[in-house]
């Protein structure tokens, strides 16, 4: 097996300079990492996928995932704080939906990737 470790000591200055000019600011990397943390929990991903299919209230989500309303509410709080879901109130009922089409695209691309044939 060949080693995947670079053994040269050459700095490709033109490439390094181009990447340094085009890279994002540190806060953007931190914010992106925090966004992906929300996708690191299967319960939150299931909630997002359910919301991709339809707008739902906490009771609906709890029934679909067979979990308590309290557990679902906890996860929805995290998703709201990450701006992944939004709410709409009708009387006493709060309906949740995906915040925008970007969230749907992230989910769809993720499912496409995990379902790829080798």
N, CA, C and O atoms as a Tinker XYZ file with bonds, in Angstrom:
   472  protein
     1  N      0.848000   -1.177000    0.000000    73     2
     2  CA     0.000000    0.000000    0.000000    64     1     3
     3  C      0.894000    1.242000    0.000000    63     2     4     5
     4  O      1.821000    1.343000    0.803000    81     3
     5  N      0.616000    2.174000   -0.893000    73     3     6
     6  CA     1.396000    3.400000   -0.963000    64     5     7
     7  C      0.964000    4.373000    0.112000    63     6     8     9
     8  O     -0.207000    4.435000    0.487000    81     7
     9  N      1.913000    5.117000    0.592000    73     7    10
    10  CA     1.642000    6.082000    1.642000    64     9    11
    11  C      0.912000    7.297000    1.089000    63    10    12    13
    12  O      1.176000    7.740000   -0.029000    81    11
    13  N     -0.001000    7.825000    1.878000    73    11    14
    14  CA    -0.743000    9.015000    1.485000    64    13    15
    15  C     -0.153000   10.268000    2.125000    63    14    16    17
    16  O     -0.798000   11.317000    2.151000    81    15
    17  N      1.053000   10.163000    2.634000    73    15    18
    18  CA     1.699000   11.286000    3.308000    64    17    19
    19  C      2.623000   11.990000    2.327000    63    18    20    21
    20  O      3.430000   11.357000    1.648000    81    19
    21  N      2.493000   13.295000    2.266000    73    19    22
    22  CA     3.333000   14.103000    1.384000    64    21    23
    23  C      4.748000   14.139000    1.960000    63    22    24    25
    24  O      4.940000   14.459000    3.133000    81    23
    25  N      5.725000   13.811000    1.137000    73    23    26
    26  CA     7.111000   13.796000    1.607000    64    25    27
    27  C      7.924000   14.943000    1.030000    63    26    28    29
    28  O      9.127000   15.024000    1.278000    81    27
    29  N      7.306000   15.821000    0.276000    73    27    30
    30  CA     8.048000   16.953000   -0.283000    64    29    31
    31  C      8.009000   18.140000    0.678000    63    30    32    33
    32  O      7.196000   18.181000    1.601000    81    31
    33  N      8.886000   19.088000    0.447000    73    31    34
    34  CA     8.941000   20.303000    1.263000    64    33    35
    35  C      8.684000   21.542000    0.413000    63    34    36    37
    36  O      9.137000   22.637000    0.748000    81    35
    37  N      7.965000   21.367000   -0.672000    73    35    38
    38  CA     7.709000   22.457000   -1.604000    64    37    39
    39  C      6.396000   23.132000   -1.247000    63    38    40    41
    40  O      5.374000   22.466000   -1.079000    81    39
    41  N      6.421000   24.448000   -1.132000    73    39    42
    42  CA     5.212000   25.235000   -0.944000    64    41    43
    43  C      4.820000   25.772000   -2.319000    63    42    44    45
    44  O      5.625000   26.419000   -2.990000    81    43
    45  N      3.604000   25.507000   -2.728000    73    43    46
    46  CA     3.098000   25.991000   -4.008000    64    45    47
    47  C      2.498000   27.373000   -3.754000    63    46    48    49
    48  O      1.291000   27.508000   -3.549000    81    47
    49  N      3.340000   28.380000   -3.769000    73    47    50
    50  CA     2.992000   29.729000   -3.329000    64    49    51
    51  C      1.786000   30.299000   -4.053000    63    50    52    53
    52  O      0.957000   30.962000   -3.430000    81    51
    53  N      1.666000   30.061000   -5.342000    73    51    54
    54  CA     0.545000   30.618000   -6.092000    64    53    55
    55  C     -0.785000   30.035000   -5.616000    63    54    56    57
    56  O     -1.774000   30.756000   -5.484000    81    55
    57  N     -0.801000   28.741000   -5.362000    73    55    58
    58  CA    -2.019000   28.084000   -4.889000    64    57    59
    59  C     -2.335000   28.523000   -3.461000    63    58    60    61
    60  O     -3.485000   28.824000   -3.141000    81    59
    61  N     -1.320000   28.559000   -2.607000    73    59    62
    62  CA    -1.507000   28.978000   -1.216000    64    61    63
    63  C     -2.058000   30.403000   -1.170000    63    62    64    65
    64  O     -2.983000   30.688000   -0.410000    81    63
    65  N     -1.495000   31.290000   -1.975000    73    63    66
    66  CA    -1.949000   32.682000   -1.999000    64    65    67
    67  C     -3.403000   32.786000   -2.470000    63    66    68    69
    68  O     -4.192000   33.539000   -1.900000    81    67
    69  N     -3.749000   32.029000   -3.508000    73    67    70
    70  CA    -5.121000   32.059000   -4.033000    64    69    71
    71  C     -6.116000   31.567000   -2.992000    63    70    72    73
    72  O     -7.170000   32.174000   -2.804000    81    71
    73  N     -5.786000   30.460000   -2.310000    73    71    74
    74  CA    -6.681000   29.910000   -1.291000    64    73    75
    75  C     -6.812000   30.873000   -0.122000    63    74    76    77
    76  O     -7.910000   31.062000    0.401000    81    75
    77  N     -5.710000   31.485000    0.296000    73    75    78
    78  CA    -5.774000   32.440000    1.402000    64    77    79
    79  C     -6.664000   33.630000    1.064000    63    78    80    81
    80  O     -7.361000   34.150000    1.936000    81    79
    81  N     -6.646000   34.063000   -0.187000    73    79    82
    82  CA    -7.487000   35.181000   -0.610000    64    81    83
    83  C     -8.960000   34.801000   -0.657000    63    82    84    85
    84  O     -9.822000   35.637000   -0.385000    81    83
    85  N     -9.261000   33.557000   -0.998000    73    83    86
    86  CA   -10.644000   33.125000   -1.200000    64    85    87
    87  C    -11.295000   32.479000    0.014000    63    86    88    89
    88  O    -12.510000   32.279000    0.021000    81    87
    89  N    -10.519000   32.149000    1.038000    73    87    90
    90  CA   -11.119000   31.479000    2.192000    64    89    91
    91  C    -12.012000   32.442000    2.971000    63    90    92    93
    92  O    -11.852000   33.661000    2.905000    81    91
    93  N    -12.945000   31.868000    3.699000    73    91    94
    94  CA   -13.908000   32.650000    4.484000    64    93    95
    95  C    -13.264000   33.134000    5.779000    63    94    96    97
    96  O    -12.168000   32.708000    6.142000    81    95
    97  N    -13.959000   34.023000    6.462000    73    95    98
    98  CA   -13.481000   34.482000    7.768000    64    97    99
    99  C    -13.749000   33.384000    8.799000    63    98   100   101
   100  O    -14.620000   32.536000    8.605000    81    99
   101  N    -12.998000   33.411000    9.882000    73    99   102
   102  CA   -13.063000   32.342000   10.898000    64   101   103
   103  C    -14.475000   32.141000   11.438000    63   102   104   105
   104  O    -14.892000   31.003000   11.655000    81   103
   105  N    -15.215000   33.219000   11.658000    73   103   106
   106  CA   -16.579000   33.099000   12.193000    64   105   107
   107  C    -17.484000   32.311000   11.249000    63   106   108   109
   108  O    -18.359000   31.571000   11.700000    81   107
   109  N    -17.279000   32.465000    9.950000    73   107   110
   110  CA   -18.096000   31.718000    8.987000    64   109   111
   111  C    -17.864000   30.218000    9.119000    63   110   112   113
   112  O    -18.807000   29.434000    9.011000    81   111
   113  N    -16.628000   29.815000    9.351000    73   111   114
   114  CA   -16.335000   28.389000    9.528000    64   113   115
   115  C    -16.976000   27.871000   10.809000    63   114   116   117
   116  O    -17.510000   26.762000   10.839000    81   115
   117  N    -16.921000   28.668000   11.854000    73   115   118
   118  CA   -17.530000   28.280000   13.119000    64   117   119
   119  C    -19.050000   28.162000   12.979000    63   118   120   121
   120  O    -19.651000   27.206000   13.469000    81   119
   121  N    -19.662000   29.133000   12.313000    73   119   122
   122  CA   -21.109000   29.101000   12.101000    64   121   123
   123  C    -21.524000   27.911000   11.243000    63   122   124   125
   124  O    -22.551000   27.284000   11.507000    81   123
   125  N    -20.744000   27.599000   10.232000    73   123   126
   126  CA   -21.051000   26.453000    9.377000    64   125   127
   127  C    -20.923000   25.148000   10.159000    63   126   128   129
   128  O    -21.753000   24.251000   10.011000    81   127
   129  N    -19.888000   25.041000   10.989000    73   127   130
   130  CA   -19.727000   23.838000   11.819000    64   129   131
   131  C    -20.908000   23.681000   12.767000    63   130   132   133
   132  O    -21.391000   22.568000   12.973000    81   131
   133  N    -21.377000   24.780000   13.346000    73   131   134
   134  CA   -22.536000   24.721000   14.241000    64   133   135
   135  C    -23.797000   24.314000   13.491000    63   134   136   137
   136  O    -24.634000   23.588000   14.028000    81   135
   137  N    -23.935000   24.778000   12.251000    73   135   138
   138  CA   -25.080000   24.364000   11.435000    64   137   139
   139  C    -25.063000   22.849000   11.239000    63   138   140   141
   140  O    -26.080000   22.179000   11.418000    81   139
   141  N    -23.905000   22.324000   10.872000    73   139   142
   142  CA   -23.818000   20.888000   10.622000    64   141   143
   143  C    -23.984000   20.060000   11.889000    63   142   144   145
   144  O    -24.374000   18.895000   11.811000    81   143
   145  N    -23.700000   20.630000   13.045000    73   143   146
   146  CA   -23.947000   19.918000   14.306000    64   145   147
   147  C    -25.424000   19.564000   14.447000    63   146   148   149
   148  O    -25.769000   18.527000   15.014000    81   147
   149  N    -26.292000   20.426000   13.931000    73   147   150
   150  CA   -27.730000   20.146000   14.000000    64   149   151
   151  C    -28.089000   18.914000   13.181000    63   150   152   153
   152  O    -29.054000   18.217000   13.493000    81   151
   153  N    -27.326000   18.648000   12.150000    73   151   154
   154  CA   -27.576000   17.484000   11.298000    64   153   155
   155  C    -26.872000   16.237000   11.832000    63   154   156   157
   156  O    -26.975000   15.165000   11.234000    81   155
   157  N    -26.166000   16.367000   12.942000    73   155   158
   158  CA   -25.422000   15.249000   13.512000    64   157   159
   159  C    -26.265000   14.397000   14.449000    63   158   160   161
   160  O    -25.760000   13.440000   15.037000    81   159
   161  N    -27.534000   14.729000   14.596000    73   159   162
   162  CA   -28.433000   13.986000   15.472000    64   161   163
   163  C    -29.577000   13.424000   14.628000    63   162   164   165
   164  O    -30.274000   14.175000   13.946000    81   163
   165  N    -29.770000   12.106000   14.674000    73   163   166
   166  CA   -30.772000   11.479000   13.809000    64   165   167
   167  C    -32.194000   11.934000   14.131000    63   166   168   169
   168  O    -33.038000   11.987000   13.236000    81   167
   169  N    -32.472000   12.260000   15.384000    73   167   170
   170  CA   -33.814000   12.753000   15.723000    64   169   171
   171  C    -34.076000   14.083000   15.031000    63   170   172   173
   172  O    -35.148000   14.289000   14.462000    81   171
   173  N    -33.103000   14.984000   15.078000    73   171   174
   174  CA   -33.287000   16.276000   14.419000    64   173   175
   175  C    -33.424000   16.103000   12.907000    63   174   176   177
   176  O    -34.209000   16.806000   12.272000    81   175
   177  N    -32.674000   15.182000   12.334000    73   175   178
   178  CA   -32.784000   14.937000   10.889000    64   177   179
   179  C    -34.166000   14.374000   10.554000    63   178   180   181
   180  O    -34.758000   14.741000    9.539000    81   179
   181  N    -34.678000   13.488000   11.402000    73   179   182
   182  CA   -36.028000   12.955000   11.178000    64   181   183
   183  C    -37.072000   14.062000   11.266000    63   182   184   185
   184  O    -38.016000   14.093000   10.476000    81   183
   185  N    -36.905000   14.963000   12.219000    73   183   186
   186  CA   -37.836000   16.087000   12.343000    64   185   187
   187  C    -37.775000   16.945000   11.086000    63   186   188   189
   188  O    -38.813000   17.302000   10.528000    81   187
   189  N    -36.580000   17.276000   10.640000    73   187   190
   190  CA   -36.434000   18.095000    9.437000    64   189   191
   191  C    -37.046000   17.409000    8.221000    63   190   192   193
   192  O    -37.699000   18.051000    7.398000    81   191
   193  N    -36.828000   16.103000    8.115000    73   191   194
   194  CA   -37.389000   15.387000    6.971000    64   193   195
   195  C    -38.914000   15.376000    7.029000    63   194   196   197
   196  O    -39.575000   15.532000    6.002000    81   195
   197  N    -39.471000   15.195000    8.211000    73   195   198
   198  CA   -40.927000   15.239000    8.355000    64   197   199
   199  C    -41.452000   16.618000    7.961000    63   198   200   201
   200  O    -42.492000   16.729000    7.311000    81   199
   201  N    -40.727000   17.667000    8.356000    73   199   202
   202  CA   -41.141000   19.027000    8.021000    64   201   203
   203  C    -40.932000   19.344000    6.547000    63   202   204   205
   204  O    -41.560000   20.255000    6.008000    81   203
   205  N    -40.066000   18.605000    5.908000    73   203   206
   206  CA   -39.911000   18.761000    4.460000    64   205   207
   207  C    -41.170000   18.265000    3.749000    63   206   208   209
   208  O    -41.569000   18.791000    2.711000    81   207
   209  N    -41.778000   17.244000    4.335000    73   207   210
   210  CA   -42.978000   16.650000    3.748000    64   209   211
   211  C    -44.209000   17.505000    4.031000    63   210   212   213
   212  O    -45.058000   17.698000    3.160000    81   211
   213  N    -44.298000   18.021000    5.280000    73   211   214
   214  CA   -45.487000   18.798000    5.645000    64   213   215
   215  C    -45.202000   19.671000    6.852000    63   214   216   217
   216  O    -44.359000   19.340000    7.686000    81   215
   217  N    -45.903000   20.776000    6.940000    73   215   218
   218  CA   -45.906000   21.610000    8.129000    64   217   219
   219  C    -46.570000   20.795000    9.244000    63   218   220   221
   220  O    -47.590000   20.145000    9.013000    81   219
   221  N    -45.993000   20.828000   10.454000    73   219   222
   222  CA   -46.496000   20.001000   11.553000    64   221   223
   223  C    -46.426000   20.752000   12.876000    63   222   224   225
   224  O    -45.618000   21.665000   13.048000    81   223
   225  N    -47.290000   20.348000   13.811000    73   223   226
   226  CA   -47.194000   20.861000   15.181000    64   225   227
   227  C    -46.391000   19.856000   16.017000    63   226   228   229
   228  O    -46.098000   18.752000   15.560000    81   227
   229  N    -46.043000   20.249000   17.234000    73   227   230
   230  CA   -45.253000   19.389000   18.120000    64   229   231
   231  C    -45.938000   18.042000   18.342000    63   230   232   233
   232  O    -45.276000   17.004000   18.328000    81   231
   233  N    -47.240000   18.048000   18.544000    73   231   234
   234  CA   -47.981000   16.802000   18.781000    64   233   235
   235  C    -47.878000   15.863000   17.574000    63   234   236   237
   236  O    -47.712000   14.653000   17.729000    81   235
   237  N    -47.979000   16.439000   16.374000    73   235   238
   238  CA   -47.852000   15.633000   15.154000    64   237   239
   239  C    -46.470000   14.986000   15.069000    63   238   240   241
   240  O    -46.341000   13.794000   14.787000    81   239
   241  N    -45.445000   15.794000   15.317000    73   239   242
   242  CA   -44.063000   15.290000   15.231000    64   241   243
   243  C    -43.832000   14.217000   16.282000    63   242   244   245
   244  O    -43.212000   13.191000   15.999000    81   243
   245  N    -44.322000   14.443000   17.486000    73   243   246
   246  CA   -44.167000   13.458000   18.564000    64   245   247
   247  C    -44.829000   12.135000   18.187000    63   246   248   249
   248  O    -44.282000   11.068000   18.464000    81   247
   249  N    -45.998000   12.199000   17.559000    73   247   250
   250  CA   -46.691000   10.975000   17.138000    64   249   251
   251  C    -45.911000   10.265000   16.029000    63   250   252   253
   252  O    -45.778000    9.041000   16.047000    81   251
   253  N    -45.404000   11.024000   15.077000    73   251   254
   254  CA   -44.661000   10.431000   13.954000    64   253   255
   255  C    -43.389000    9.752000   14.444000    63   254   256   257
   256  O    -43.068000    8.646000   14.009000    81   255
   257  N    -42.660000   10.409000   15.349000    73   255   258
   258  CA   -41.387000    9.866000   15.826000    64   257   259
   259  C    -41.539000    8.977000   17.060000    63   258   260   261
   260  O    -40.567000    8.401000   17.549000    81   259
   261  N    -42.777000    8.876000   17.555000    73   259   262
   262  CA   -43.053000    8.078000   18.755000    64   261   263
   263  C    -42.175000    8.509000   19.922000    63   262   264   265
   264  O    -41.507000    7.702000   20.568000    81   263
   265  N    -42.205000    9.827000   20.166000    73   263   266
   266  CA   -41.438000   10.423000   21.250000    64   265   267
   267  C    -42.353000   11.342000   22.045000    63   266   268   269
   268  O    -43.485000   11.605000   21.639000    81   267
   269  N    -41.863000   11.828000   23.176000    73   267   270
   270  CA   -42.657000   12.757000   23.979000    64   269   271
   271  C    -42.632000   14.156000   23.363000    63   270   272   273
   272  O    -41.700000   14.522000   22.648000    81   271
   273  N    -43.672000   14.919000   23.658000    73   271   274
   274  CA   -43.717000   16.306000   23.185000    64   273   275
   275  C    -42.539000   17.099000   23.757000    63   274   276   277
   276  O    -41.985000   17.970000   23.087000    81   275
   277  N    -42.167000   16.793000   24.984000    73   275   278
   278  CA   -41.042000   17.481000   25.626000    64   277   279
   279  C    -39.737000   17.243000   24.857000    63   278   280   281
   280  O    -38.972000   18.175000   24.611000    81   279
   281  N    -39.498000   15.999000   24.488000    73   279   282
   282  CA   -38.276000   15.670000   23.743000    64   281   283
   283  C    -38.262000   16.358000   22.379000    63   282   284   285
   284  O    -37.229000   16.858000   21.936000    81   283
   285  N    -39.405000   16.376000   21.730000    73   283   286
   286  CA   -39.508000   17.026000   20.427000    64   285   287
   287  C    -39.309000   18.530000   20.572000    63   286   288   289
   288  O    -38.598000   19.142000   19.774000    81   287
   289  N    -39.925000   19.124000   21.574000    73   287   290
   290  CA   -39.789000   20.564000   21.811000    64   289   291
   291  C    -38.334000   20.954000   22.026000    63   290   292   293
   292  O    -37.880000   21.987000   21.533000    81   291
   293  N    -37.608000   20.126000   22.762000    73   291   294
   294  CA   -36.181000   20.376000   22.998000    64   293   295
   295  C    -35.411000   20.406000   21.675000    63   294   296   297
   296  O    -34.585000   21.291000   21.451000    81   295
   297  N    -35.687000   19.443000   20.809000    73   295   298
   298  CA   -34.996000   19.389000   19.518000    64   297   299
   299  C    -35.421000   20.553000   18.617000    63   298   300   301
   300  O    -34.593000   21.124000   17.908000    81   299
   301  N    -36.692000   20.898000   18.647000    73   299   302
   302  CA   -37.174000   22.016000   17.830000    64   301   303
   303  C    -36.544000   23.335000   18.262000    63   302   304   305
   304  O    -36.292000   24.205000   17.428000    81   303
   305  N    -36.290000   23.487000   19.549000    73   303   306
   306  CA   -35.633000   24.701000   20.034000    64   305   307
   307  C    -34.257000   24.839000   19.392000    63   306   308   309
   308  O    -33.885000   25.923000   18.942000    81   307
   309  N    -33.513000   23.760000   19.349000    73   307   310
   310  CA   -32.184000   23.784000   18.728000    64   309   311
   311  C    -32.290000   24.113000   17.240000    63   310   312   313
   312  O    -31.490000   24.883000   16.710000    81   311
   313  N    -33.273000   23.531000   16.577000    73   311   314
   314  CA   -33.454000   23.775000   15.148000    64   313   315
   315  C    -33.887000   25.220000   14.886000    63   314   316   317
   316  O    -33.476000   25.817000   13.891000    81   315
   317  N    -34.702000   25.777000   15.761000    73   315   318
   318  CA   -35.100000   27.187000   15.634000    64   317   319
   319  C    -33.899000   28.097000   15.818000    63   318   320   321
   320  O    -33.706000   29.041000   15.051000    81   319
   321  N    -33.088000   27.813000   16.840000    73   319   322
   322  CA   -31.903000   28.634000   17.120000    64   321   323
   323  C    -30.910000   28.604000   15.969000    63   322   324   325
   324  O    -30.164000   29.561000   15.764000    81   323
   325  N    -30.897000   27.509000   15.217000    73   323   326
   326  CA   -30.010000   27.390000   14.060000    64   325   327
   327  C    -30.662000   27.930000   12.787000    63   326   328   329
   328  O    -30.092000   27.833000   11.701000    81   327
   329  N    -31.851000   28.496000   12.926000    73   327   330
   330  CA   -32.603000   29.035000   11.778000    64   329   331
   331  C    -32.897000   27.985000   10.714000    63   330   332   333
   332  O    -32.911000   28.286000    9.520000    81   331
   333  N    -33.131000   26.753000   11.153000    73   331   334
   334  CA   -33.470000   25.679000   10.227000    64   333   335
   335  C    -34.973000   25.479000   10.113000    63   334   336   337
   336  O    -35.461000   24.963000    9.107000    81   335
   337  N    -35.708000   25.888000   11.145000    73   335   338
   338  CA   -37.173000   25.795000   11.109000    64   337   339
   339  C    -37.769000   27.139000   11.479000    63   338   340   341
   340  O    -37.129000   27.975000   12.118000    81   339
   341  N    -39.001000   27.322000   11.064000    73   339   342
   342  CA   -39.750000   28.534000   11.389000    64   341   343
   343  C    -41.110000   28.122000   11.918000    63   342   344   345
   344  O    -41.525000   26.973000   11.768000    81   343
   345  N    -41.793000   29.057000   12.533000    73   343   346
   346  CA   -43.092000   28.752000   13.146000    64   345   347
   347  C    -44.192000   29.644000   12.586000    63   346   348   349
   348  O    -43.953000   30.729000   12.055000    81   347
   349  N    -45.406000   29.130000   12.732000    73   347   350
   350  CA   -46.624000   29.867000   12.370000    64   349   351
   351  C    -47.674000   29.500000   13.411000    63   350   352   353
   352  O    -47.953000   28.322000   13.632000    81   351
   353  N    -48.250000   30.505000   14.042000    73   351   354
   354  CA   -49.234000   30.275000   15.105000    64   353   355
   355  C    -50.643000   30.417000   14.550000    63   354   356   357
   356  O    -50.961000   31.366000   13.833000    81   355
   357  N    -51.480000   29.441000   14.902000    73   355   358
   358  CA   -52.907000   29.498000   14.594000    64   357   359
   359  C    -53.625000   29.238000   15.910000    63   358   360   361
   360  O    -53.739000   28.093000   16.348000    81   359
   361  N    -54.110000   30.307000   16.540000    73   359   362
   362  CA   -54.711000   30.163000   17.863000    64   361   363
   363  C    -53.669000   29.686000   18.852000    63   362   364   365
   364  O    -52.636000   30.329000   19.040000    81   363
   365  N    -53.945000   28.556000   19.482000    73   363   366
   366  CA   -53.000000   27.994000   20.456000    64   365   367
   367  C    -52.001000   27.029000   19.831000    63   366   368   369
   368  O    -51.071000   26.577000   20.499000    81   367
   369  N    -52.189000   26.716000   18.561000    73   367   370
   370  CA   -51.333000   25.730000   17.903000    64   369   371
   371  C    -50.189000   26.417000   17.171000    63   370   372   373
   372  O    -50.395000   27.382000   16.435000    81   371
   373  N    -48.975000   25.903000   17.385000    73   371   374
   374  CA   -47.796000   26.405000   16.684000    64   373   375
   375  C    -47.381000   25.355000   15.666000    63   374   376   377
   376  O    -47.085000   24.213000   16.017000    81   375
   377  N    -47.364000   25.756000   14.406000    73   375   378
   378  CA   -46.949000   24.868000   13.325000    64   377   379
   379  C    -45.498000   25.163000   12.953000    63   378   380   381
   380  O    -45.071000   26.316000   12.909000    81   379
   381  N    -44.762000   24.101000   12.690000    73   379   382
   382  CA   -43.361000   24.212000   12.303000    64   381   383
   383  C    -43.208000   23.837000   10.844000    63   382   384   385
   384  O    -43.925000   22.984000   10.320000    81   383
   385  N    -42.252000   24.496000   10.196000    73   383   386
   386  CA   -41.909000   24.168000    8.813000    64   385   387
   387  C    -40.430000   24.488000    8.608000    63   386   388   389
   388  O    -39.808000   25.147000    9.441000    81   387
   389  N    -39.881000   24.020000    7.501000    73   387   390
   390  CA   -38.493000   24.332000    7.186000    64   389   391
   391  C    -38.356000   25.835000    6.968000    63   390   392   393
   392  O    -39.251000   26.474000    6.415000    81   391
   393  N    -37.251000   26.381000    7.395000    73   391   394
   394  CA   -37.049000   27.827000    7.320000    64   393   395
   395  C    -36.972000   28.329000    5.889000    63   394   396   397
   396  O    -37.469000   29.413000    5.583000    81   395
   397  N    -36.353000   27.551000    5.007000    73   395   398
   398  CA   -36.247000   27.970000    3.608000    64   397   399
   399  C    -35.832000   26.791000    2.744000    63   398   400   401
   400  O    -35.624000   25.682000    3.238000    81   399
   401  N    -35.717000   27.040000    1.477000    73   399   402
   402  CA   -35.402000   25.972000    0.529000    64   401   403
   403  C    -33.985000   25.427000    0.701000    63   402   404   405
   404  O    -33.697000   24.305000    0.283000    81   403
   405  N    -33.096000   26.218000    1.317000    73   403   406
   406  CA   -31.730000   25.727000    1.547000    64   405   407
   407  C    -31.729000   24.500000    2.449000    63   406   408   409
   408  O    -30.959000   23.565000    2.232000    81   407
   409  N    -32.584000   24.505000    3.452000    73   407   410
   410  CA   -32.657000   23.371000    4.378000    64   409   411
   411  C    -33.115000   22.131000    3.611000    63   410   412   413
   412  O    -32.572000   21.044000    3.806000    81   411
   413  N    -34.104000   22.290000    2.749000    73   411   414
   414  CA   -34.575000   21.181000    1.915000    64   413   415
   415  C    -33.444000   20.675000    1.019000    63   414   416   417
   416  O    -33.272000   19.467000    0.860000    81   415
   417  N    -32.689000   21.578000    0.444000    73   415   418
   418  CA   -31.587000   21.192000   -0.440000    64   417   419
   419  C    -30.515000   20.418000    0.317000    63   418   420   421
   420  O    -29.982000   19.434000   -0.195000    81   419
   421  N    -30.192000   20.861000    1.542000    73   419   422
   422  CA   -29.199000   20.151000    2.357000    64   421   423
   423  C    -29.676000   18.730000    2.635000    63   422   424   425
   424  O    -28.913000   17.774000    2.490000    81   423
   425  N    -30.938000   18.594000    3.035000    73   423   426
   426  CA   -31.501000   17.267000    3.298000    64   425   427
   427  C    -31.481000   16.401000    2.044000    63   426   428   429
   428  O    -31.031000   15.256000    2.077000    81   427
   429  N    -31.969000   16.953000    0.947000    73   427   430
   430  CA   -32.040000   16.182000   -0.300000    64   429   431
   431  C    -30.659000   15.745000   -0.774000    63   430   432   433
   432  O    -30.478000   14.603000   -1.196000    81   431
   433  N    -29.692000   16.645000   -0.705000    73   431   434
   434  CA   -28.334000   16.294000   -1.119000    64   433   435
   435  C    -27.736000   15.236000   -0.195000    63   434   436   437
   436  O    -27.027000   14.335000   -0.644000    81   435
   437  N    -28.028000   15.352000    1.095000    73   435   438
   438  CA   -27.541000   14.347000    2.046000    64   437   439
   439  C    -28.113000   12.974000    1.749000    63   438   440   441
   440  O    -27.388000   11.980000    1.739000    81   439
   441  N    -29.423000   12.920000    1.504000    73   439   442
   442  CA   -30.051000   11.637000    1.171000    64   441   443
   443  C    -29.513000   11.099000   -0.155000    63   442   444   445
   444  O    -29.281000    9.898000   -0.287000    81   443
   445  N    -29.314000   11.973000   -1.127000    73   443   446
   446  CA   -28.727000   11.530000   -2.404000    64   445   447
   447  C    -27.362000   10.901000   -2.164000    63   446   448   449
   448  O    -27.037000    9.859000   -2.733000    81   447
   449  N    -26.567000   11.543000   -1.316000    73   447   450
   450  CA   -25.218000   11.039000   -1.061000    64   449   451
   451  C    -25.224000    9.684000   -0.348000    63   450   452   453
   452  O    -24.507000    8.767000   -0.749000    81   451
   453  N    -26.033000    9.557000    0.706000    73   451   454
   454  CA   -26.032000    8.297000    1.467000    64   453   455
   455  C    -26.666000    7.161000    0.666000    63   454   456   457
   456  O    -26.422000    5.992000    0.964000    81   455
   457  N    -27.470000    7.482000   -0.339000    73   455   458
   458  CA   -28.108000    6.443000   -1.151000    64   457   459
   459  C    -27.380000    6.147000   -2.450000    63   458   460   461
   460  O    -27.864000    5.362000   -3.265000    81   459
   461  N    -26.217000    6.768000   -2.656000    73   459   462
   462  CA   -25.423000    6.517000   -3.856000    64   461   463
   463  C    -24.944000    5.068000   -3.873000    63   462   464   465
   464  O    -24.623000    4.490000   -2.835000    81   463
   465  N    -24.905000    4.508000   -5.049000    73   463   466
   466  CA   -24.314000    3.181000   -5.238000    64   465   467
   467  C    -22.819000    3.374000   -5.434000    63   466   468   469
   468  O    -22.386000    4.331000   -6.076000    81   467
   469  N    -22.053000    2.479000   -4.889000    73   467   470
   470  CA   -20.592000    2.587000   -5.026000    64   469   471
   471  C    -20.133000    2.289000   -6.408000    63   470   472
   472  O    -18.934000    2.337000   -6.684000    81   471
